[in-house]
């Protein structure tokens, strides 16, 4: 996930580590932070693998040089590979999706559709999990009526959140399909 983020940011322009960390915090929000202890070893690995190169910017900031990070052709290829990989059905799925959406301007509309379809599948997977749990809770005689109501309240909140996400995904899918149809009408 962080590899994709870094490569995506570098698709726009060379930058430095501080700015990468700052932008990532804005994309994935306040609850998941990328520490320097993760960021700099990842940048070094990407450098060692030939995806990025580092140069010293003598102009720097505050009187000291900065290491500028830029993308190589191999890094561009890797970025597109990562954009086309399936979204995992794990705790990183939503952040991975957000990072992919923030990089839509670098990929074809057909790739955007695949990403949205994958995320839609993930959301339906979560909805099924909620429905299955609701049935289990409802049918379990050892859970008190009050506890069932409390658990079902949580499940209902999660369902409404997922419904809103699905509505957003469906709207985005429709817009992209309309754009593709419009483009095919022009050609």
ZAZA-113596 format. One record per residue (C-alpha): residue number from 1; x, y, z. Coordinates in steps of 0.02 Angstrom, whole numbers, plus 50000, padded with zeros to 5 digits. Layout:
BEGIN
{num = NUM	x = X	y = Y	z = Z} .
...
# end
This chain:
BEGIN
{num = 1	x = 50000	y = 50000	z = 50000} .
{num = 2	x = 50136	y = 50126	z = 50047} .
{num = 3	x = 50241	y = 50075	z = 49897} .
{num = 4	x = 50094	y = 50116	z = 49783} .
{num = 5	x = 50069	y = 50282	z = 49870} .
{num = 6	x = 50251	y = 50335	z = 49851} .
{num = 7	x = 50261	y = 50282	z = 49669} .
{num = 8	x = 50096	y = 50371	z = 49633} .
{num = 9	x = 50154	y = 50532	z = 49712} .
{num = 10	x = 50313	y = 50525	z = 49611} .
{num = 11	x = 50213	y = 50503	z = 49450} .
{num = 12	x = 50168	y = 50687	z = 49468} .
{num = 13	x = 50339	y = 50758	z = 49512} .
{num = 14	x = 50498	y = 50724	z = 49610} .
{num = 15	x = 50481	y = 50761	z = 49795} .
{num = 16	x = 50561	y = 50732	z = 49964} .
{num = 17	x = 50516	y = 50615	z = 50107} .
{num = 18	x = 50438	y = 50748	z = 50218} .
{num = 19	x = 50313	y = 50796	z = 50083} .
{num = 20	x = 50272	y = 50612	z = 50050} .
{num = 21	x = 50230	y = 50587	z = 50233} .
{num = 22	x = 50127	y = 50747	z = 50237} .
{num = 23	x = 50023	y = 50703	z = 50083} .
{num = 24	x = 49996	y = 50523	z = 50142} .
{num = 25	x = 49926	y = 50587	z = 50306} .
{num = 26	x = 49800	y = 50691	z = 50205} .
{num = 27	x = 49751	y = 50545	z = 50093} .
{num = 28	x = 49725	y = 50408	z = 50224} .
{num = 29	x = 49677	y = 50516	z = 50370} .
{num = 30	x = 49723	y = 50538	z = 50551} .
{num = 31	x = 49710	y = 50359	z = 50611} .
{num = 32	x = 49849	y = 50280	z = 50511} .
{num = 33	x = 50018	y = 50365	z = 50518} .
{num = 34	x = 50172	y = 50323	z = 50419} .
{num = 35	x = 50323	y = 50338	z = 50533} .
{num = 36	x = 50495	y = 50391	z = 50475} .
{num = 37	x = 50552	y = 50218	z = 50530} .
{num = 38	x = 50441	y = 50143	z = 50395} .
{num = 39	x = 50452	y = 50279	z = 50262} .
{num = 40	x = 50641	y = 50295	z = 50243} .
{num = 41	x = 50679	y = 50109	z = 50236} .
{num = 42	x = 50541	y = 50092	z = 50106} .
{num = 43	x = 50616	y = 50233	z = 50003} .
{num = 44	x = 50786	y = 50149	z = 50017} .
{num = 45	x = 50713	y = 49982	z = 49961} .
{num = 46	x = 50628	y = 50066	z = 49812} .
{num = 47	x = 50795	y = 50146	z = 49770} .
{num = 48	x = 50889	y = 49981	z = 49786} .
{num = 49	x = 50761	y = 49896	z = 49673} .
{num = 50	x = 50779	y = 50033	z = 49542} .
{num = 51	x = 50602	y = 50103	z = 49556} .
{num = 52	x = 50659	y = 50274	z = 49618} .
{num = 53	x = 50820	y = 50373	z = 49620} .
{num = 54	x = 50878	y = 50497	z = 49750} .
{num = 55	x = 50975	y = 50656	z = 49716} .
{num = 56	x = 51033	y = 50796	z = 49829} .
{num = 57	x = 50947	y = 50964	z = 49806} .
{num = 58	x = 51079	y = 51088	z = 49865} .
{num = 59	x = 50948	y = 51227	z = 49868} .
{num = 60	x = 50855	y = 51123	z = 49998} .
{num = 61	x = 50761	y = 51209	z = 50135} .
{num = 62	x = 50815	y = 51301	z = 50291} .
{num = 63	x = 50994	y = 51309	z = 50232} .
{num = 64	x = 51022	y = 51122	z = 50215} .
{num = 65	x = 51013	y = 51008	z = 50064} .
{num = 66	x = 50865	y = 50891	z = 50039} .
{num = 67	x = 50860	y = 50720	z = 49960} .
{num = 68	x = 50744	y = 50729	z = 49812} .
{num = 69	x = 50660	y = 50568	z = 49758} .
{num = 70	x = 50607	y = 50540	z = 49578} .
{num = 71	x = 50530	y = 50397	z = 49482} .
{num = 72	x = 50623	y = 50289	z = 49356} .
{num = 73	x = 50546	y = 50205	z = 49205} .
{num = 74	x = 50550	y = 50042	z = 49303} .
{num = 75	x = 50456	y = 50132	z = 49443} .
{num = 76	x = 50322	y = 50192	z = 49321} .
{num = 77	x = 50297	y = 50013	z = 49263} .
{num = 78	x = 50288	y = 49953	z = 49443} .
{num = 79	x = 50160	y = 50088	z = 49484} .
{num = 80	x = 50045	y = 50026	z = 49345} .
{num = 81	x = 50067	y = 49846	z = 49404} .
{num = 82	x = 50015	y = 49894	z = 49580} .
{num = 83	x = 49866	y = 49994	z = 49518} .
{num = 84	x = 49804	y = 49839	z = 49425} .
{num = 85	x = 49830	y = 49718	z = 49570} .
{num = 86	x = 49675	y = 49660	z = 49662} .
{num = 87	x = 49625	y = 49753	z = 49818} .
{num = 88	x = 49654	y = 49640	z = 49970} .
{num = 89	x = 49507	y = 49592	z = 50079} .
{num = 90	x = 49597	y = 49642	z = 50239} .
{num = 91	x = 49624	y = 49791	z = 50355} .
{num = 92	x = 49717	y = 49886	z = 50218} .
{num = 93	x = 49577	y = 49875	z = 50088} .
{num = 94	x = 49501	y = 50046	z = 50116} .
{num = 95	x = 49668	y = 50137	z = 50125} .
{num = 96	x = 49730	y = 50044	z = 49971} .
{num = 97	x = 49570	y = 50093	z = 49880} .
{num = 98	x = 49589	y = 50276	z = 49932} .
{num = 99	x = 49768	y = 50278	z = 49870} .
{num = 100	x = 49715	y = 50201	z = 49705} .
{num = 101	x = 49573	y = 50328	z = 49683} .
{num = 102	x = 49694	y = 50470	z = 49722} .
{num = 103	x = 49796	y = 50407	z = 49573} .
{num = 104	x = 49653	y = 50387	z = 49449} .
{num = 105	x = 49725	y = 50530	z = 49345} .
{num = 106	x = 49872	y = 50417	z = 49300} .
{num = 107	x = 49774	y = 50268	z = 49232} .
{num = 108	x = 49651	y = 50232	z = 49093} .
{num = 109	x = 49465	y = 50235	z = 49129} .
{num = 110	x = 49458	y = 50047	z = 49100} .
{num = 111	x = 49580	y = 50022	z = 49245} .
{num = 112	x = 49476	y = 50140	z = 49352} .
{num = 113	x = 49324	y = 50031	z = 49318} .
{num = 114	x = 49418	y = 49875	z = 49372} .
{num = 115	x = 49473	y = 49958	z = 49533} .
{num = 116	x = 49296	y = 50017	z = 49572} .
{num = 117	x = 49227	y = 49844	z = 49531} .
{num = 118	x = 49353	y = 49765	z = 49650} .
{num = 119	x = 49307	y = 49883	z = 49789} .
{num = 120	x = 49123	y = 49854	z = 49758} .
{num = 121	x = 49156	y = 49667	z = 49779} .
{num = 122	x = 49245	y = 49702	z = 49943} .
{num = 123	x = 49097	y = 49805	z = 50006} .
{num = 124	x = 48975	y = 49666	z = 49961} .
{num = 125	x = 49089	y = 49545	z = 50052} .
{num = 126	x = 49074	y = 49655	z = 50208} .
{num = 127	x = 48885	y = 49668	z = 50188} .
{num = 128	x = 48871	y = 49479	z = 50181} .
{num = 129	x = 48975	y = 49467	z = 50339} .
{num = 130	x = 48856	y = 49588	z = 50426} .
{num = 131	x = 48702	y = 49493	z = 50366} .
{num = 132	x = 48777	y = 49326	z = 50421} .
{num = 133	x = 48819	y = 49396	z = 50592} .
{num = 134	x = 48646	y = 49470	z = 50610} .
{num = 135	x = 48569	y = 49299	z = 50577} .
{num = 136	x = 48688	y = 49216	z = 50701} .
{num = 137	x = 48647	y = 49344	z = 50836} .
{num = 138	x = 48460	y = 49334	z = 50804} .
{num = 139	x = 48459	y = 49144	z = 50812} .
{num = 140	x = 48571	y = 49128	z = 50966} .
{num = 141	x = 48460	y = 49093	z = 51117} .
{num = 142	x = 48602	y = 49118	z = 51241} .
{num = 143	x = 48614	y = 49305	z = 51200} .
{num = 144	x = 48493	y = 49416	z = 51296} .
{num = 145	x = 48365	y = 49522	z = 51205} .
{num = 146	x = 48450	y = 49683	z = 51264} .
{num = 147	x = 48622	y = 49624	z = 51207} .
{num = 148	x = 48551	y = 49571	z = 51038} .
{num = 149	x = 48477	y = 49744	z = 51015} .
{num = 150	x = 48643	y = 49826	z = 51056} .
{num = 151	x = 48741	y = 49713	z = 50938} .
{num = 152	x = 48612	y = 49737	z = 50801} .
{num = 153	x = 48625	y = 49925	z = 50823} .
{num = 154	x = 48811	y = 49913	z = 50784} .
{num = 155	x = 48777	y = 49802	z = 50634} .
{num = 156	x = 48645	y = 49924	z = 50572} .
{num = 157	x = 48768	y = 50070	z = 50585} .
{num = 158	x = 48898	y = 49972	z = 50487} .
{num = 159	x = 48769	y = 49925	z = 50355} .
{num = 160	x = 48717	y = 50107	z = 50330} .
{num = 161	x = 48899	y = 50156	z = 50311} .
{num = 162	x = 48926	y = 50019	z = 50182} .
{num = 163	x = 48766	y = 50068	z = 50090} .
{num = 164	x = 48832	y = 50247	z = 50076} .
{num = 165	x = 49000	y = 50182	z = 50011} .
{num = 166	x = 48912	y = 50072	z = 49884} .
{num = 167	x = 48807	y = 50219	z = 49824} .
{num = 168	x = 48966	y = 50320	z = 49798} .
{num = 169	x = 49050	y = 50176	z = 49703} .
{num = 170	x = 48895	y = 50152	z = 49594} .
{num = 171	x = 48892	y = 50338	z = 49553} .
{num = 172	x = 49077	y = 50335	z = 49507} .
{num = 173	x = 49054	y = 50180	z = 49399} .
{num = 174	x = 48911	y = 50264	z = 49308} .
{num = 175	x = 49011	y = 50424	z = 49277} .
{num = 176	x = 49161	y = 50330	z = 49208} .
{num = 177	x = 49051	y = 50221	z = 49096} .
{num = 178	x = 48966	y = 50378	z = 49030} .
{num = 179	x = 49136	y = 50456	z = 48997} .
{num = 180	x = 49191	y = 50300	z = 48903} .
{num = 181	x = 49031	y = 50299	z = 48801} .
{num = 182	x = 49053	y = 50483	z = 48762} .
{num = 183	x = 49233	y = 50454	z = 48708} .
{num = 184	x = 49181	y = 50309	z = 48595} .
{num = 185	x = 49045	y = 50418	z = 48516} .
{num = 186	x = 49176	y = 50549	z = 48473} .
{num = 187	x = 49293	y = 50427	z = 48386} .
# end
